[in-house]
């Protein structure tokens, strides 16, 4: 097989993964890939299975192969997704200490460290990357969660110098642009609109991005129409449900049914955790002002 063709196939698998086409990633025929591309492709397929909730299958698949750091990192991610936080944390910590230059360890280890609230440690691991676009995207996400839009933009601009047309760089730029606001909302909308026109892109993935941009642009009816149509087709798509909840709050519409659906699909979703925390804060505050009736 032509090595350039093989590399192109790996890029296609990589792009499909980051466009949310998880089943397509799993279904890719990797038998013709070169030996050096086989492991990266397998890792992407395992990660796609984790994204689809198939953690038990993934853990069984990598059993006994933990000496390969890439597969051990996948095991840690599967453990985390399955709720075995202690094992995932220990394995991730061992991996980032023993294989600091491994790209998959950097990305998945950084992901797990960030999930544990260890942003500085995650950034320290990711900073060691050598041209790893996934690491760049994750660094941008972490900076945005830290409300350091300036650092996120700096990371995007640096990456554009060597990966101008990369899908992940374009996405990272749209994430940062949505935080900057103004005309950047429209730019982000165009990125997702272009992705939506690509036949290999997940419809749910692109619609969520477009809808978020529409919400920021004040085009709530357009966002509602897109999300409603997508939810009919993908009723269990987590981010579709979550962003429709946000839209309904902004539009003054009820959210209870959608919150219940999200609870069933992914009870640990960050939006539900945030809603619960704010509800508890409200109850605590309200208790201080409860009326006292003297007998």
N, C-alpha and C positions, 0 to 999 in steps of 0.2 A: 504493500500500500504506500502511496506517495506520502512522505512525511509531512508535507505541507497540508495535504488533504486530511491526514490524521489529526494534525494540530487544529485544523478548522473544525473537525467534528467535536473535539474537546471544547472548543470555544462555543460551539452550538449548545452543547450540554450545559456548560457554565451559564450561558445567557438564559437558557430555558429555566434553569433553577432559579435565577434571580428575577425572572418574570413570573414566577409562581406556577410554572407548568410542571408541577411535580410528577404527575403520572407520565408525562412525556419523557422526563428525565429517566424515570425507572424503566421505561420501555425502550430506550435507546439500545441498539445492538452495538455492544462495545468489543465484540470478538475480533474485529479487524484493527483495533487500535494498537499502536506500538506498545512495547512492554513498559516504557516510561510513562505513557499516558493512561495505562490501565488502572493504576492505583488512584490517581486523581479522579478518574471517571467513576470508579467504584465508590469513592468517598462521597461524591456528589449524589450518587444514587441512594446511598445509605442515608444521607442527610435529607433527601427528598422523602424517604420513607418515614423518617422521624417527623417531618413537617406534616405528614398525613396521619400521624398518630400511631404508626406501626413500630413503636419502641421495642416491644417484646421480640419481634422478628429481627430487628437490628441487633439487639443484645445477643440473640442466639447466633446470628450471622458472624459476629466478630469474636465470639467466644474462642479463647485459645490463641488469638492473634494479637494480644496486647503488646507483644514485643515490637510491633510495627507502630511507631508513634502516631501516625495519621489515623490508624484504626482505633488506637487507644483513646485518641481525642474524640472520635465519633462515639465511642462507648461512654465517655464522660458526658457528652451532650445528650445521649439517650437516657442515661441515668437521671440527669437533671430534668429532662422532659417527663420522665416517669415519676418524678417526685422524690427520688432518692438523692436528696441534696448533699448529705454527708459524704457519700461515696463519690459523687460527682466532683465535689469540692476538693477532696483529697487527691483524686486522680488528676484533676486539672492542675493542681498545685505541683504535683510531682512532675508532670509533663513540661510545664513552663520552666521549671528549674533544670531539668535534664536535657530538654530539646529546645532551647530558646530560639534557634535559628530555623526551626521547621515551620513552614508557612501555615499548614493546617493547624498545628499546635498553637501558633500565634493567634489565628482567627477564632478557633473554637475555645481555646483557653481564655482569650480576651473576652469572648462572648459570655463565658461562664463567670469570670471575675466581675464583669459589669453587672450581670444578673444578681450577684451577691452584694452589690453596692460598693465594690472595690474599684472605683473608676480610675484612680491614680495608678493602681497596679495593672489594670487592664491596658491603660495607655502606655505604660512602660514596656509591657510585652509587645504591643502592636507597633511601637516605635522602632522595633528592630527589623521590621519587614524590609525586603529588598524588591521593590516593584510589585507588591501584592495589592491588587485593587480591592480585594475584599477587606484587607486591613485598612485601607484608606477609607472605604465606606463606613466601616465600623468606628474608626476614629472620628469621622464627621458626626455620626449618630451620637457618640458619647459627648462630644463637645456641645452639640445641640441640647442634649439632656442637661448639661451643666450650665445652659444659658450663655455659652461662650460662642456666640455666632461668629465673632471675629476670628476665632481660632478655626472654626469649621470652614469658613470661607478661605482662610489661608491654606488649609489642607487641600481644598478643592482646586485652588489656583495652582498650587505646586503640582498636583497630579495632572492637571490639564496640559502641563508642559511636556509630559511624556506619554499621555494616554488621552488625547483630545477627543477621540470619537468613541471612547469606551461607554458601554451601557451603564456601568456602575458609576463612572464619573459624572455622566449626564444626570443620573438619578440623585447622586449626592449633591450636585449643584442645585437641583430642583428642591431638595429638602432644605438646604440652606436658604435658597431664595424665598421659600414660603415663610421662613422666619424673618427675613429682611423686610418682606412685604412690598407694597407699592407695585411698580411695573413687574417685579419679580414673580408675582402671583400669576400673571398672564404667561410669562416665560415658562413657569412650571407646568401650567395647563397645556402648553404646546408640546412639552416633552411627553406627557402622558397621552396626549391626543395622537402623537406620532407613533407611540408604542401600541396604541389601540389598533392602528391601521396595519400592524404587522401580524400576519396570520398565525405566527407561533406564540404570540403573547397571550397570557391568561386574561380573559375578559374582566374577571373580577379584579385582578391586580391593577389594570389600567383604569377601570371605572372608579375605583377607590381614589386613586391619585387625582383623576380629573375632578371628581366630586369635591375633594378637599380644596382644590384650587377654586372651584366654583363657589364654595362656601365663603372663602376668603374674599372673593370678588363680589360678594353680596348677591350672587345669582342663586338664591335658595330654591326657586322652583325647578331650575335646570338640574341642580344637584339632586333634588328629591326625585325627579323623574328618572334620572340615571340609576340612582341607588335602588329605587323601588323595582325597576325592571330587572336589575341584576339580582336582587334578592329573590325574585320569583324563580330565577334560573339556578341560583346558588344559595339556597335557603340556610345552609349551615356554614357559609363562608364567614369566618370570625371577624375579619376587618370590615366587611360589608355591614354586618350587624352593628359593630361598635360605632362606626361612623354614621350610621343611620340614627342611632341613639343620640349622638351629638347633634345631628341635624334637627331631630325632633325637639330637642331641648331649645335650640335657637328659634325654631318655628312655633314654640309654645304648644307642641303636640305631646300626647301621652307616650311614655317610654316603657311602662311596666311590662308589656308583652315582649318587647325586644330584649329587655334586661333578663327576663326569664329564659328566653331562647339562648342568649349568650351564656347564661349560667349553666345551661344544659350542655352547651358545646364546649365551653372553656371557662370553668368556674374561677380559674386563677387569672383571668385577663386583667391587665392593668387598669382598664376603665372600671371594672366592677370593684376592684380593690380600692380605687380612688373614691368611688361613690360610697362604699361602705365606710371608709375613713371619715368622709365629710358628714355622713349621716350620724356617726358616733360623736363627732365634734359638735354637731348641731344639738343632739340630745343632751350632751353634757352642758352646753351653754344654756339651753332652754330650762334645764333642771334648776339652774341658779335663780331663775325668775319665775318659778312655778308659784301660783297663788297659794297663800297660806290662809286657811280658814280656822279661826279660833272658835272653840266650843263655848 
